[in-house]
Amino acid sequence: MKYLDLRGQKELDIEDFLVKREQSSYNQYEESVNEILSNVKSKGDKALIEYTARFDKVKLTIDELIVSKEEIKEAYALVEPSLINVIKKAYTRIYDFHFKQKKYSWFDTDKDGTMLGQKVTALSRVGVYVPGGTAVYPSSVLMNIIPAIVAGVEEIVMTTPIQKNGKLNPTTLVAADICGVKTIYKVGGAQAIAALAYGTNLIAKVDKIVGPGNIYVALAKKKVYGLVNIDSIAGPSEVLVLADESANARFVAADLLSQAEHDELASSVLVTTSEALAKSVKKELYNQADKLSRTKIILKSLENYGAIILVDSINDAIDISNKIAPEHLEICMKEPVMIMNKIKHAGAIFLGNYSPEPLGDYMAGPNHVLPTNGTARFFSPLSVDDFIKKSSIIYFNEEALGELKDDIIRFAKAEKLTAHANAIEVRYKDE
């Protein structure tokens, strides 16, 4: 793990540390993804069957691509009732938070005969991609589907890859059923994105595709953007912890490790004003890592993208945080709210010693689909806004338009758009 002592430096240059954690060069995957997209576009459901047999090693008929009611019932029998209750509790907390984001249409009328406004309309059809195989993320099911429900999306469908045993993960199915999803397809990879984007006889085209996936899924989403909307191209996960001498070294180390276990490309960074804390956290990291189930992944992540950065002041720590623009930011300092007010860029901000990042992943309520790789400088968490569109409403009567007609005509002629000017003039000339 890198240890950077930046004390005494006037300019806190961390550009060398801010390595872009790209999963790999996209070029080597592009040809395969393009081929999959093309085949699904031209061959439809037949291509989905072929790719499921090729990649997932499971032969299905077209009818078997849709999850049946019996499979949902079986999934409930396989999931511990206590976990089902936890998923339901999480659903309620996440729904309640996102309900506060709900947008409504508005209209303003004036005595001069004008009405201006904004009409808010939910998207008609959304496709949610959920990873399968060894990855089991029922929390992602909730986080991607609930904002769409709150927004009022008419139809939400889900796709997820089938496992080698010919089954889908029961916890994923239970989470989707709790969310009220009626249609689930046993389709994964770039071929699922293609089906959602282009449509097949079985799978109708959607307006937007959301949800995480591997590099093939990410590239496919990038390729179909414009034909349909997408949420984002997510990068590896990351956490930045700002801490002073008041922080608990065991807590900080545990939080850094919680991100490092995602994958070898995950980034866990501590920025602190306390040398004693820095040394204690470093020791704790390796003591705790030895006792965890994904030790190899954690150690690789810490080695490649982990860092402890020592700085002179809280302002220096804030400056570094704003340069990194982290996906998750924990502020473990004496006055976290004061520090938070100075943060310009972060996907989610966790305040104090008892607001660890995993709280946000599962139960707090705010969405855990967050901007990565510095994109928190201009992107926001997934929200209800991602599942609506807005139409501007304009109404003028004859007198109200007459008040502005000369200005509009002058503007149009200045841009040499005489047909624009004519559309105004014709309304005020005798026939």
Secondary structure, DSSP 8 states (H G I E B T S, - for coil): -EEEE-TT-SS---TTT-----SS-THHHHHHHHHHHHHHHHHTHHHHHHHHHHHS-----TGGGB--HHHHHHHHHHS-HHHHHHHHHHHHHHHHHHHTT----EEEE-TTSEEEEEEEEE-SEEEEE---TT---HHHHHHHHHHHHHHT-SEEEEE----TTS---HHHHHHHHHTT--EEE---HHHHHHHHHH--SSS---SEEE----HHHHHHHHHHBTTBEES------EEEEEE-TTS-HHHHHHHHHHHHTS-TT-EEEEEES-HHHHHHHHHHHHHHHTTSTTHHHHHHHHHHH-EEEE-SSHHHHHHHHHHH--SEEEEESSSHHHHHTT----SEEEESTT--HHHHHHTSSS------TTGGGT-----GGGGEEEEEEEEE-HHHHHHHHHHHHHHHHHTT-HHHHHHHHGGGS--
